Amino acid sequence: MNAKTAIITGASSGMGAATAKLLAQHGIKVMMAARREERLKQLQAEIRDAGGEAGYRVTDVTSRADVEALADETITTFGQIDIMINNAGIMPLSFFRNLKVDEWERMIDVNIKGVLYGMAAVYKHMEARNEGHIINFSSIAGHLTFPSSSVYSATKHAVRVLTEGMRTELAAHQNIRTTLISPGAVETELYGTITDDSIYPALEQLGSKEWQQLDPNDIAKTVLFAIQQPANVTINELIVRPTSQNL
């Protein structure tokens, strides 16, 4: 584990920040990517103070050039990329009838294109070394739909398809592992991207008030579990819900 390097997108808060800290505690060098530089600086300082190794690059995952530059800087800084964690995502849930088309486009750009750009940016490097691990974040919403989730669920289902598609193409030829992680309700800033206040009564009808949301550290431990498996073992997909979540 000590020789490994991981890129983590969406690393400035929530599941990304928790994952960066936990991996660094286990000797993995982390390159953190997000748009908010002050948060990245603070997180880097915390990791280094705790004895870990961390770098960061301000990155917009909707920019292919930004993501490619992130991969290049990681190789320059740490020498290699062993793990790519495509965690960045947004969740502006809204009812279809409200036609928040700009938000739909933004979700497609971040949740689908951002993941694709991350996969593409590291693939050639991993192919040349014949090893690597790509971990993509989907959601429980990628497995089902509920009122207000149509477009969000579509983007997260797309991540499932991309991850499984890469696995089936590479399994017989390349020693590159792929893992899909689908969290349920987690205490993160994702809910802050919602602008359609009319959805909350519908979410409450689904029982959301009774769910005891997971801590981002619960998801970070899931990521670590997938990484720690021996090279001949791939955790293809993990769904991680609060025990109290009925959706």
Buried (B, 14 or more C-beta within 10 A) or exposed (E): EEEBBBBBBBBBBBBBBBBBBBBBBEEBBBBBBBBEEEBBBEBBEBBEEEEBBBBBBBBBBBBBEBBBBBBBBBBEBBEBBBBBBBBBBBBBBBBEEEEBEEBBEBBBBBBBBBBBBBBEBBBEBBBEBEBBBBBBBBBBBBBEBBBBBBBBBBBBBBBBEBBBEBBEEBEEEBBBBBBBBBBBBBBBEBBEBBEBEEBBEBBEEBEBEEBEBBBBBBBBBBBBEBBEEEEEEBBEBBBBBBEEBEB
